[in-house]
Amino acid sequence: MNLMTRQSVGRFCNACILGAVSVVFVFALVGCGVGGIGEYSNTWMYPSEVSTVYVEMFDSRSFRRGHEYTLTDAVCKRIEAETPYKIVSDRDEADTILSGQLAIYSGVLAWERYEGKPIEMETTVAVSVSWKNLRTGELLVNNENVTASASYSTPLGQTFDYSANLAVNRAAQRVVELMETTW
């Protein structure tokens, strides 16, 4: 190739790159809205009309007691840490109320081959949640169900309470995720 051909090929490549960049830039500008590109936004993922939440003690629907306290405490801590909302202790001062029911189940995942003893068990927590706006009467979350589970092994020194606490904390995380605005 001679020098003249190389220069024209170089100019052609530079023009192609410049054209491609400008097309991408134009499409990006067309897709931009007030809140960001398209439907994307940099605002909270939670309803903005809510600022305070009253969390009722979760009700236990199983024979194992005490885990409703752990769940209520974990939900309150996660709301304070991960959302823009504040937890209030007086129901009359709250914008919304969060309530729910808790059930805990356990089952065997693996048995010992010769003696038939359980080696690994699993604890499952099922939570039914409702979240009501006290100002408007609107149900923000209407009896949504979340589940979480954790396994434990008695030969390793783990107990049912160990796995129940893990499962309850995972369920608390999913309860707070239910409070996010739907897309």
Phi, psi and omega in degrees: 000139179273175185295321181295320180292319179297319180294319180290325176294319178297318178295320180296317179296318178297320178294321178296316180296315179298319179295317180295318179296318180292325177296315178298319180297318179296315179296324178294320179291322180294323182282348182285133175245195181292318185271357182146202181276121178062236181266002182279150182213161178250029177264176179298151176274008185243153179304132185277344181280356180255136175232335180231149181227133171257124181255115175285155175296128179294143181267136180265131179252019179233170181282344179275116185257160176102336182283342176293329176292317179297317179295314180299316179296317181294320178296315179300316181294321179290323177298314180296322186275327191247353181236168177278005186271155174249141176274132176242150182267350179252119182300327182290340181264356185272148172281324183224165177229133179248128180218165180181177180233147185236137173226140181238133179233155175224153180206169182260131177264324182215140179251151173287137191296315189263322183264345179077019178276146177291134178261315182228130180241166180227140175248129179242134178246126176245129183233131173254125190237140171231142179225118186242135174278115183285340180283318184254343184083002182284138174273113180282324174226124186245097177050047176281144181252136173231148177229154176209152181217162177207146181256161177210158182225120180293326175298337177269003178087010179270152183239172176300317181298325176301309182288328178295319178295321176297313181294321179295319178293324175293321177294322178299320178298318181289329176297315179293326176296331177295337182282351180291153177291136177288148183282000000 
